[in-house]
């Protein structure tokens, strides 16, 4: 009789992974193409095509891992944790494609506003104002060391000692040696997968946070301090979300699965179910967070466009003598 935990875990994987990987390209495709000229529209289509090809390649590899996992368990383990590819798809491909298709959701450094007017942009170095302090980096580094040590410690104990089989002495010994080899292979895979994946995440995370901090923030012509405060608040949420999500929550989930699978191999189906449910929850939270940040940035960009339009109108009135004092014509913030 098949284990219901294994069946449920595989079903969750077969549904969740393709859905979470397809979300960025579907979202970007549904955004209307409102680029200002033909070259911008061609660029937007090119970015969307790159996103679509990247998604197709990742899905093809995932299908290959699932099929290979029917014979080799390590391939299924990798397939179960294929969903974090959502984050580079979303932040590095889907968001640029979305902004290229709808420039009013955000302007590119060096370009004009969506309405063609003159604008200014806050391009100062904000790395020293990062909400992630040096002390906070101790959390993911300590987490990495502790989990890696917990997995590595299993190698200090003999493998195959808890196997109970019947038969002659030679048959029991052969079964024990085979089972010990399986356990040792599982331990090595867990150690290598966690060490390499999390080590890579820790290596690229500081650069990702710096890129988020240094993104251009288009201002209105008057340099509204209220608009700057909105940018600062949204920037803080994005940086902290990326830090705690990618730097702590994701490695904690992967590490817990690797430790449990290594130390309690007989409960593998339970650990697979826990990893499937936990990964689904974390992936959904990441999707919600990414969409929330995109929509919030779009609202700020629309507000900046409204402030620019109001400033331009006030400037024309002042030039025609309609306004005596330009300081009194500062527009009020429009709540989004």
C-alpha positions as MATLAB code, in Angstrom:
seq = 'XXXXXXXXXXXXXXXXXXXXXXXXXXXXXXXXXXXXXXXXXXXXXXXXXXXXXXXXXXXXXXXXXXXXXXXXXXXXXXXXXXXXXXXXXXXXXXXXXXXXXXXXXXXXXXXXXXXXXXXXXXXXXXXXXXXXXXXXXXXXXXXXXXXXXXXXXXXXXXXXXXXXXXXXXXXXXXXXXXXXXXXXXXXXXXXXXXXXXXXXXXXXXXXXXXXXXXXXXXXXXXXXXXXXXXXXXXXXXXXXXXXXXXXXXXXXXXXXXXXXXXXXXXXXXXXXXXXXXXXXXXXXXXXXXXXXXXXXXXXXXXXXXXXXXXXXXXXXXXXXXXXXXXXXXXXXXXXX';
ca = [
       0.000    0.000    0.000;
       1.424    3.372   -0.991;
       2.191    6.001    1.608;
      -0.459    8.786    1.443;
       2.149   11.341    2.540;
       4.279   10.588   -0.527;
       1.271   10.800   -2.855;
       0.084   14.101   -1.349;
       3.592   15.599   -1.378;
       4.124   14.714   -5.036;
       0.708   16.088   -5.946;
       1.510   19.393   -4.231;
       4.805   19.574   -6.126;
       3.234   18.789   -9.488;
       0.697   21.587   -8.991;
       2.626   24.247   -7.102;
       5.987   24.397   -8.909;
       4.647   25.040  -12.455;
       2.047   27.509  -11.143;
       4.616   29.572   -9.230;
       7.056   29.553  -12.184;
       4.363   30.556  -14.681;
       3.048   33.437  -12.551;
       5.715   36.041  -13.597;
       5.261   35.498  -17.354;
       1.455   35.427  -17.073;
       1.449   38.626  -15.009;
       3.790   40.421  -17.431;
       1.806   39.208  -20.450;
      -1.475   40.536  -19.028;
      -0.071   44.052  -18.514;
      -1.232   46.219  -21.452;
       1.543   47.450  -23.732;
       1.394   51.233  -23.372;
       4.926   52.052  -24.524;
       5.325   55.518  -26.042;
       6.894   54.551  -29.400;
       7.661   51.599  -31.656;
      11.194   51.053  -30.340;
       9.913   50.937  -26.757;
       7.197   48.475  -27.759;
       9.754   46.265  -29.515;
      11.968   46.381  -26.414;
       9.019   45.401  -24.220;
       8.184   42.463  -26.501;
      11.836   41.381  -26.416;
      11.909   41.411  -22.615;
       8.673   39.445  -22.489;
      10.060   36.915  -24.975;
      13.197   36.504  -22.842;
      11.009   35.901  -19.801;
       8.901   33.350  -21.689;
      11.958   31.443  -22.960;
      13.566   31.423  -19.509;
      10.346   30.125  -17.964;
      10.034   27.404  -20.611;
      13.641   26.275  -20.041;
      13.182   26.104  -16.264;
       9.924   24.173  -16.637;
      11.557   21.736  -19.080;
      14.406   21.086  -16.638;
      11.889   20.623  -13.820;
       9.932   18.073  -15.870;
      13.177   16.234  -16.529;
      13.973   16.200  -12.809;
      10.504   14.850  -11.973;
      10.835   12.050  -14.519;
      14.359   11.253  -13.342;
      13.102   11.308   -9.751;
      10.976    8.241  -10.455;
      14.252    6.287  -10.377;
      16.666    8.508   -8.475;
      15.413   10.135   -5.287;
      17.951   12.986   -5.342;
      16.410   14.316   -8.578;
      12.973   14.498   -6.954;
      14.473   16.382   -3.999;
      15.916   18.981   -6.389;
      12.571   19.156   -8.237;
      10.757   19.834   -4.948;
      12.945   22.902   -4.390;
      12.819   24.189   -7.976;
      10.248   26.880   -7.115;
      12.766   29.477   -5.744;
      13.580   30.226   -9.397;
      10.428   32.358   -9.138;
      12.460   35.140   -7.510;
      14.992   35.772  -10.326;
      12.203   35.355  -12.878;
      10.117   37.983  -11.091;
      12.691   40.572  -10.024;
      15.169   40.371  -12.923;
      12.876   39.595  -15.886;
       9.179   40.118  -15.139;
       9.495   43.523  -13.447;
      11.645   45.072  -16.235;
       9.240   43.682  -18.847;
       6.249   45.055  -16.956;
       7.792   48.518  -16.614;
       8.782   48.517  -20.292;
       5.207   47.716  -21.308;
       3.690   50.311  -18.980;
       6.142   53.208  -18.433;
       3.693   55.013  -16.133;
       4.463   52.366  -13.488;
       8.051   53.576  -13.208;
      10.666   55.485  -15.171;
      14.111   54.411  -16.187;
      17.127   56.458  -15.120;
      18.052   58.934  -17.805;
      14.677   58.862  -19.519;
      11.686   61.118  -19.480;
       8.351   60.687  -17.772;
       5.534   58.761  -19.322;
       3.981   61.998  -20.433;
       7.196   63.261  -22.029;
       7.753   66.025  -19.450;
      10.940   66.971  -17.664;
      11.503   65.275  -14.352;
      14.220   64.803  -11.762;
      15.335   61.584  -10.093;
      16.836   60.740   -6.744;
      20.078   58.949   -7.697;
      22.118   59.380   -4.506;
      24.053   56.469   -3.041;
      21.726   54.973   -0.427;
      23.816   51.945    0.565;
      24.776   53.586    3.861;
      21.092   54.058    4.655;
      20.278   50.364    4.277;
      17.810   49.067    6.902;
      19.880   45.860    7.020;
      22.593   46.506    9.593;
      25.835   44.585    9.978;
      24.501   42.955   13.123;
      21.504   41.602   11.195;
      23.826   39.722    8.834;
      24.782   37.551   11.806;
      21.362   35.862   11.544;
      21.718   34.260    8.075;
      25.442   33.543    8.584;
      24.796   31.822   11.927;
      21.861   29.934   10.403;
      24.092   28.696    7.582;
      26.827   27.511    9.945;
      24.449   25.799   12.384;
      22.456   23.918    9.725;
      25.555   22.937    7.749;
      27.156   21.645   10.966;
      23.988   19.710   11.855;
      24.032   17.973    8.467;
      27.797   17.345    8.533;
      27.615   15.879   12.047;
      25.619   12.932   10.716;
      28.763   11.789    8.917;
      30.472   11.169   12.266;
      28.092    8.292   13.027;
      27.959    4.916   11.249;
      25.416    4.468    8.460;
      22.990    1.567    8.170;
      23.021    0.675   11.852;
      19.229    0.855   12.331;
      18.355   -1.591    9.547;
      16.451   -4.706   10.705;
      16.218   -7.526    8.155;
      15.810  -11.283    8.322;
      17.926  -13.933    6.613;
      21.333  -15.401    6.968;
      24.284  -13.483    8.353;
      25.729  -12.858    4.907;
      22.374  -11.609    3.581;
      21.904   -9.290    6.534;
      25.420   -7.917    6.078;
      24.880   -7.352    2.354;
      21.586   -5.573    3.047;
      23.218   -3.457    5.746;
      26.085   -2.434    3.432;
      23.645   -1.498    0.638;
      21.452    0.478    3.020;
      24.495    2.215    4.508;
      25.546    3.285    1.026;
      22.083    4.731    0.368;
      22.167    6.639    3.654;
      25.676    7.921    2.960;
      24.637    9.104   -0.519;
      21.584   10.867    0.914;
      23.772   12.573    3.498;
      26.286   13.755    0.893;
      23.532   15.057   -1.401;
      21.934   16.997    1.472;
      25.291   18.440    2.511;
      26.269   19.478   -1.020;
      22.828   20.815   -2.000;
      22.379   22.933    1.123;
      25.981   24.165    1.209;
      26.055   25.142   -2.464;
      22.536   26.595   -2.741;
      22.619   28.597    0.475;
      26.249   29.595   -0.054;
      25.274   30.953   -3.470;
      22.304   32.826   -1.988;
      24.492   34.386    0.697;
      27.024   35.412   -1.946;
      24.534   37.188   -4.239;
      22.177   38.585   -1.585;
      24.324   41.647   -0.673;
      24.557   42.586   -4.345;
      20.809   42.144   -4.757;
      20.133   44.413   -1.793;
      22.545   47.045   -3.133;
      20.780   46.992   -6.505;
      17.446   47.476   -4.762;
      18.827   50.400   -2.764;
      20.367   52.064   -5.835;
      17.308   51.832   -8.095;
      16.393   55.240   -9.575;
      13.464   56.943   -7.885;
      11.927   59.495  -10.283;
      10.875   62.681   -8.527;
       8.552   65.457   -9.579;
      10.098   68.671  -10.872;
       9.636   70.375   -7.488;
      11.391   67.559   -5.583;
       8.493   66.913   -3.208;
       9.765   65.678    0.207;
       6.509   63.767    0.676;
       7.227   61.766   -2.484;
      10.760   61.070   -1.265;
       9.320   59.721    1.999;
       7.032   57.367    0.079;
      10.017   56.075   -1.893;
      12.030   55.591    1.307;
       9.237   53.645    3.017;
       8.696   51.397   -0.019;
      12.442   50.866   -0.430;
      12.759   49.817    3.209;
       9.971   47.237    2.847;
      11.511   45.769   -0.303;
      14.998   45.454    1.191;
      13.809   43.917    4.453;
      11.450   41.575    2.604;
      14.263   40.303    0.381;
      16.646   39.957    3.323;
      14.332   37.998    5.620;
      12.691   36.021    2.819;
      15.693   34.954    0.745;
      18.351   35.223    3.448;
      16.527   33.569    6.352;
      13.113   31.991    5.640;
      14.082   30.151    2.439;
      17.351   28.646    3.805;
      15.609   27.741    7.060;
      13.010   25.730    5.128;
      15.592   24.001    2.913;
      17.929   23.398    5.848;
      15.220   21.933    8.077;
      14.269   19.495    5.333;
      17.904   18.471    4.746;
      18.559   17.965    8.476;
      15.368   15.964    8.983;
      15.974   13.834    5.885;
      19.547   13.143    6.997;
      18.919   12.276   10.637;
      15.523   10.578   10.281;
      15.579    8.867    6.874;
      12.762    6.470    7.751;
      10.372    9.439    7.979;
      11.233   10.670    4.516;
       7.629   10.865    3.336;
       6.686   13.074    6.277;
       9.617   15.402    5.633;
       8.651   15.558    1.960;
       5.113   16.588    2.881;
       6.351   19.223    5.338;
       8.763   20.603    2.736;
       6.008   20.650    0.100;
       3.547   22.505    2.310;
       6.203   24.864    3.678;
       7.534   25.590    0.214;
       4.029   26.265   -1.091;
       3.309   28.702    1.730;
       6.649   30.474    1.320;
       6.233   30.645   -2.448;
       2.737   32.105   -2.165;
       3.996   34.678    0.347;
       6.822   35.595   -2.050;
       4.358   35.997   -4.900;
       2.088   38.203   -2.819;
       5.040   40.296   -1.645;
       6.403   40.767   -5.163;
       3.003   41.757   -6.547;
       2.397   44.102   -3.612;
       5.717   45.886   -4.178;
       5.053   46.215   -7.911;
       1.588   47.694   -7.400;
       2.848   50.030   -4.691;
       5.664   51.255   -6.926;
       3.149   51.838   -9.720;
       1.013   53.987   -7.409;
       4.045   56.072   -6.422;
       4.944   56.534  -10.109;
       1.387   57.657  -10.892;
       1.522   60.109   -7.998;
       4.836   61.499   -9.280;
       3.265   61.962  -12.723;
       0.310   63.809  -11.175;
       2.663   66.066   -9.203;
       4.691   66.751  -12.335;
       1.558   67.649  -14.269;
       0.397   69.935  -11.463;
       3.812   71.622  -11.268;
       3.874   72.094  -15.045;
       0.411   73.649  -14.988;
       1.392   75.952  -12.139;
       4.547   76.986  -14.006;
       2.597   77.917  -17.123;
       0.140   79.949  -15.067;
       3.022   81.756  -13.361;
       4.590   82.518  -16.737;
       1.287   84.025  -17.914;
       0.963   86.131  -14.807;
      -1.798   83.993  -13.388;
       0.122   83.197  -10.230;
       1.963   85.769   -8.237;
       4.014   83.452   -6.064;
       5.091   80.025   -7.329;
       5.648   78.800   -3.771;
       1.963   79.007   -3.095;
       1.181   76.780   -6.091;
       2.722   73.584   -4.695;
       0.260   70.743   -5.311;
      -1.105   68.658   -2.500;
      -0.286   64.963   -2.401;
      -2.940   62.734   -3.892;
      -3.580   59.737   -1.745;
      -3.249   56.526   -3.708;
];
